[in-house]
Amino acid sequence: MRPALVLPCVALLAACSSPPAADVAPAAVPSAVTPDAVLLTALGRVAAGAGSVRFSDDEELRTIQSVAPGPNTWGEIALFGSSGIGTESQRYGVRIDQAVYTVTVGAAPSQAVLVSGQQDAALLKTTLGKLGYKAEGDRLVAPAAAAAPVGQVRTLGTDVVLGGHSASLDVFSGSAVDPALTALATCLGDVVVAQLSGRVAVGVRASRTAEIRTVVCTTWDSPAAASAAADKQRAAYPAPASAEVTASGAVVRAVSTVKSPRTMFESLDKQTLPGITA
């Protein structure tokens, strides 16, 4: 999977300003939307202001892959929350195929990944030791000359945090969800994967049917700005993929049906989200 892209604010939203400060109440979201409990739990582990976040509910995603009818398009987003590290995780003793959820903060080479649940600290330490990793405080650190994508590892009970040589593993020391992330996560609702970057969030709704529904959420400076943005987004979707676009307070939510769960993430990376990015 490609690493998360931290997109410049000016490229994402017209009249974009800094995210809400920590003491500002989250913007309103549609009252009928129920936030995803696993996503909120994962974001609660992330320190405020940490940067772009990628998330996957791996336990639910494995279930969906096993029961969803039709072509297995869900496999396209396997390991989404563990970014580029997930594909090599077994080499380090990480049980990525048993994780409850995974979260990546930032982009390579300074990205940090949290793999939550079902991890064996003893196995990790033994495996990493054989690869030449040495203990430095509460971390296991790769040899300086190693070019491995995982430069350092910290075990946390049945969880593990991995990062590049220049990553800060302390990004997973959060104690409360950042209000800006809360607004976006609440807007996304029940999603199995998500990416939150600045004032934009994209997610794929959890579904055990052949239909794949994506959600795009944006936060704005005022209800008036959100209403205007909703009109623009509504007009930007092609008729065959028309979206349900709603504005509530300073948040806009667009839900649409797509052929691939990767569709909107690719649009986010390419800055081509309908009515949002250039």
N, C-alpha and C positions, 0 to 999 in steps of 0.2 A: 504494500500500500504506500502511496505517496505520503510524505510527512505533512502535518497540518500547515496550512499557509496563513500567516498573520497578515491580513490584508490591510492596506492603508485606509484610514477612515475616509479620506476624501474620495477614494475610488468607490466606496461602498454606498454612501448615503449623501444625498444633496443636503446642504446645510447641517452637516454632521458636526457634533460637538463631543466633548469628552464624555465618557460613560458617567452615570450617576455616582456621586460620592457615596461613601459607605454609610453615611447617616441620612441619606435620602430614601424615602419610601419607594418600593418598587412600583413601576407604572402598572396601570390596570390591565387585566387580561380578561377575555371572555369568561363569565362566571360558570359556563357549562364545561369548561376545560378542567380536567383533573390532572395535576402534575404527576409525572412519573416518579414513584417513590425511590426506585433504584438510582435514577439520574440525580435526584436531589441528595441522596446519601453520598453518591460519588463526588458531587460538587462540594459537599461539606468537607471533603478531605483536601480540597484545593485552597491554597492561600489566596487571599484577596489580591487582585491585580496581577495574577500569575501569567496571564496571557491567553492565547488561543487554546481551546480545550477540545479534544476528541474523546468520545465515550462510546462504549458498547456494552449492552447487557448480554454478556456472552452466554449465560445460562439460558435465557429466553431465546436467544438467537439459535442455539443448538436445537432447542425444541422445535422452533419454526422450521428449520432446515429438514427436520425428520418427518414433519407432518404436513407441511404446505404442499398443495397439489401443483401440477404443472412443472415446467422447467425449473431447475434449482438455481434461480437467479440470486437467491439469498446468499449463496456462497461467494458472491462478488464482494460482499462486505464483511466476510469473516476476518477476524483479527483487526477490524477497523479501529478499535480503541487502543490497540497496542502499537499502532503506527508501524515503522519499519523494523522494530525490534521483534515483533511477534513471530515472524517467519524463522528466526534463528533461536527462539527461546529454549527449545529442548537442549541445545548445546550447552546452555548455562544451568540446566537443571530446573527450569521454570515449567510448571505444568499449565501451559496456556490453554490446553484443551479441557481443563477442569475449572478454570477461573469462573467466579460468579460475575464479575464485571472488570473491565479494564479502562483506564483513563490515561491519555497522553496530554501533557502540557508542553507547549512550545514546539519548536521545529529543530531538526538535526542541524548541527551536531550537539546542540545544548538541550535537546528534548529530555523529558523525564517521564517514565511510564510507571503507573501503579497497577499491579496485578493483584486483585483482591479475591481471597478465598482459595482454600484447598492447596496451598503451597507448603512444601516440606523444607523447613529451614535447614535441617541437617543435610538433606540431599543437596541443597543449593551450595552450602558451604564446602561440602566434599567435592562437588563437581567443579566449582570455581577454583578451589585449591589446586586441583589437578591441572587447571589451565594457567596457573601461575599468579592468581589473584592473591593479594596480601591484605591482612586486616589493618585498617587505619581507623581507630576509634570505633564507631558503630557501622562502618562501611567495609566492604571488600573491594579493593581497587586493583584494576588491571595493571600489568607492567607498563611502564611509561612508553615503551617502544611498540606496544600492541596497537594494531589498527582496528580492533574490534569495535562494533557500534555500541557495545555495553562496556563503558569504562569504569563503572562503579555500581555497587549493589548494596541495598540495605534491606535486611529482613525485619518484618514486623509481625511476629506471630505467624499466622497462616497467610499473611500478605507479603508482597515483595515489591520494592521500588528499584527500578533500573534507570540508568541514565548514561549519557555520553560523558566523555572525560571532563567537559566544561559545564555539565548540567548541575543545577542546584536541586538536590533531592529534597530540600526543605520546602519545595513548592507544595508538598503534600502534608503540610503541618497545619492546615486550616482547622478552625473550630466552629465556624458558622459560614453559611453560604453567602457569598458576595451578593448584595442586593441587585446589582446589574445582571448577574448570572441567574438569580432567582426569577427575575421578570421573564427572561428569555426561556428558561427551563419550564416555568409554569405555562407559558404560552405554547410550548411544544407539545405538552400533554404526554400521552402514553407513547413513548418512542423506544425502539430497540437499539438504535444508534443515533448519534448526534454530533454535530460540530458547532461550537459557539466561539465566535471571533468578533471582538469589538461589540458592535450593536446589532449583529446579525447572527441568527442561529438557524441551522438546517437539521432536520431529523426525519427518520423514517418510522412511521407508526408500526407498532407491533401488530402483526396480522397472521392468522393461520389459514388464510384463504389465498387464492391466486392473485388477488388485487393488492397492488403496492401503492400506498399513499404516502406522500411526502408532505412535510410541514416546513414552511419558511416563516420565521418570525423576525421582526425588526422593531427596534425602539426608537422613538423620535422625541424632539424637544417639547412638543405640545400636542394636545388632541387635534388641533387644527392641522398641524403638520402631518400627523398620522392619517387623518382623513384624506388629505390631498395625496399622500403616498399610496393609500389604499386604492384610490381611483386610478392612479398611474399603473400600479401593479395589475389591477383587474383588466386594464386595457392591453397589457403587454402579453398576456397569455394567449396562445393561439386557440382558436375555437375547439379543436379536438381535445385539447388538454386544459380546457377552461377551469379555473380554480375558484374555490370558495374563499373570497378575500373579505376579511372583516377587520374593522378598526375598533378598538376599545381603549379609551384613555389615550395614552401615547404609544400603544403597541399595535402593530399590524400583523395579522396572521393569515397566511395563504396556504390552503390545503389543495393538493392536486393529485391525480392518478398518473403514474408513470410506468414505463415498461421495465425499468431497471432500478434497483435501490440505489445505484450509484449516480443516477442522472443529476440530481440537484447538487450533490457534492462536487461533481465535475464542473457544474455551472458556477459554483462558489469559487473553486480554484481558478477558473478561467475568467472570473468577474463578469459573468453573463446571466446572473439571476434575473428573471423577468421583472422589469420595472424598477430594479434596485441598483444593479451594477451596470457599468457601461459596456 
